[in-house]
Amino acid sequence: MEAWDVIVVGAGAAGLAAAWHARAEGASVLVVNKGGVGRTGATITSGGGISAAGKTVADLGLGGDPSDTEENFLIDTLRAGQYLGDQELVQAMVTGVGEELRRLIDVGVNLTVTRRPPGHSSGRGVRIAGPEMQRVMTREAVRAGVKFREDFHSVGPLLNDGQLVGIGGLDRRAGRAEAIPGRTVVLATGGTTSNWHLKTSPEELTGDGHALALAAGAELIEMEMMQFLPCCLIAPEMWRGLQFPWIIGPQAGVRAWLLNRYGERFLARWDPVNMELSTRDVVSAAMGAEIAAGRGSPNGGVYLSWAHLPIDIVENFPSFSRSISQDWHWEGFDMTPVVERIRQGRALEVAPAAHFSIGGIRIDATGSTGVPGLYACGEATGGLHGGNRLSGNAGAQVLVQGRAAGRSAGRTARAANGVPGAPENWTALRETIEAPMHRRAGIAPPEIKERLTQMAESALGPVRQADRLATALDDLRDLVRNALPEISCRSEELSWNQDWTAALECRAAVPVLESALIGALTRTRSIGAHRRLDDLATDKPVPQHGIIRAQDGRLVHRTVPVAFPYVTPAA
């Protein structure tokens, strides 16, 4: 089989940007996706915000504040991440997003200017709805000559003498393991939020790319950093996980109140100035602390109330909203029953939901993982946001990093001589892929998935404690020894076997969660989205990167000092 120049794993905005730019370098490009293109992934569920300095927005003819510079954007991003962010990655984002926005405008995208969200010092950025972003970028990739393969579950790297020569995975339609040769690979598989029960993301974001990167010899960074979105519904069950209350409350600047079971506005203890309009990491941590202390609501959350506001504030909200229609439809959901509860003066039960993976695959500004031929971009990567992500910065990240990774992969592939060597590890990788189907008696994948999710929920929520982290890590390692080897499919059907996919997702989730638990245990001080309830120190910790790599069959953690080439924490 002829090798592709570039294989892009993941068909969201980051992967599509990488694919388009790799084609612009003259490379042959194949995008493989675990599900259907445009029907899976985080892009279609996103709000579509893209941060850019006000001057950048103004230079594009979209309005904006011309006094808001790229330097201001850089400082806001680093400050929000408590100076844990990789400043080279941040600099690349703030200086490169304008070029990608121009590309979107040139292909007919209608961008609207956004208001100032928490953490930004200016009304910074633009918006395109997530489904529209997906549609336009898919269309442009097809026009550029990118080829697509849907329903291919990428599982591991193909290696020859340590050199990456493609990927191996499961063709879910045909029900067979398959190797796809390629000169370079770009991982754009999104985050790891599907390993939590309460989440805002689609089901398939389990960390396939992270596990593949580790197996290829790449490193992970800040895996303990998970952004939780405050104020997601937890009751009634049919609405569980929806972020609608955040959209008509704090996210939109509406002064809804967060209350504990005693009616106390507990954010006064965390941010008495901004209260519910504080940044997401602060609001989520405050909510998590109330729940952990037993001061929450009956279903394990807290209360969000509009009862102190004139009902006109709520009734007229759709007139000013860009995302909610006059008949209270939002993201395809009819939210009228929820709004009716608000009209009646009742509070909603809400909790923080896993929303965005801040940590991920370690890269540099070119998208390189340090493994020859392996690149990564978007939410699959870590290091850019530091301890916390500002609203809209994910949109800028996927565009800029997609361009960098695609260009790098395309140029590397085009410069390569000859064809990739035959993979030396394919036999072993194929056996790993096929093992759940060969094992007739064992443990069903949903049972193991549930155990993994419970570990994440119990120890890796918005607030953490050493004893829970240690217990979860012990439980995870026990699962790896005694349960994971017994994972098996209940059905013998080869095509569209959901247990087979779930079994492979469990295998990917294990190193992802172990990396997060090790990182969270090692980082004993609170910083950004990582809040330790057992950290009683009042001084700020010195920022240190937490790095994970696979070595001799186990995960090894080390710390690396944060470099400050542009801005120091004193700024």
C-alpha angles and dihedrals in degrees: 000000000000114000122241117233091226130016113194114198109207132033102218124110094286094050093044092050090050092048093050094049093045088055089049086060089056097255127142106243134199120186113202120193132187091223137011118317108252092011100073137040134057100280095076091052096047127105089234100234116159117190120218133157113270091244090053090052091047092049088056090057094248100116115248131143110297091197090064104093134196087251090059089050090050093050094047091051094048093044092050089052089049089243093294092116124108100252094206090058092047092048090051090052098048094045097040105045094080092064091053093047088053089053090054092049091049091057092051105266114156107221123192125204115246130220122248111282124200115290096025118104093209141033088270130177146011137260139227118170113256096241090049091049089052093047096049096044092047090050093050092047091052091048089052091056100257113156123218136209117189130199095026112136108208110214112165147356124268108229136191115186088335092310119123110241102166143304136284126210151130123297096214094194097051095032098229140116113250139182120219114196119217140162093224136011130208116200112212098153098135127230138318102249095121088078089075125074096221106052141140096216134086120273099253100068097101100134104268092150093048092053091046091050093051091049090052092053100261125134134239123220133205093352091165090066111097121161114224119201111224126227102028116157118260099171140081093037095231090064096042113142097014113135094208095118090056090050095054093037133036096354089059094041094252109146099236113158129237110216136182124220090282094053092252120149092229096184087079085081093053108035111000092179102050098022109172090004092065121116120288096254092055095045093046093048092049091050092046092051092052092049092047090050092054095250095115136105127281095267096050101271139081133255129269113196137188093175093111092058127081107261088237089074090062097037093053096043096099089059090067101031123100093197106040122068125221090258091053099256114151128177090344094310126115101226096181094113090055092047090050089060089053091049088055090057094250123141123234122234108237139170138179113275128202102262115158136012107232093180124057145117113359114240140161127232091278092057093250119147092199090254108109109253096008120110134167139193145176127018091344087073132071138203102062101086098039109197099347139017122228119223112271095018092103089061091053091044097055093049098046097039092043089056093047095048094044094049093046094048093046094050093045092050094047091051093051118108122222126348128310115269121254112276112257095196100049096102092053093043092049090051089052091050094047098041097092090054093050093052110081099177120046144078120329115238095237089061092054092042090055092051091050091049092050089053091052093047095047098047111015103051127120089291126037139197129197096235094053092045092051093047092049092049091051090048092049093051090048089053090051091052101041111018110028094061087057098052110130142169119251094208128058092209110120102201121067092359104168093193090057092054091045092050091054090046090054090054090052093046094056098070090038093057094038090054091050093048093048091048093047093048092048094047097070095171126075116248130159114321091353104087118178112198087199094057105101098165117119100204122086117256120243106254112253128173116234111218128191128192136166114249128170092344097311138083117256124199128205136166127233125192115250113247119226106200095151112017132020123211090251091064 
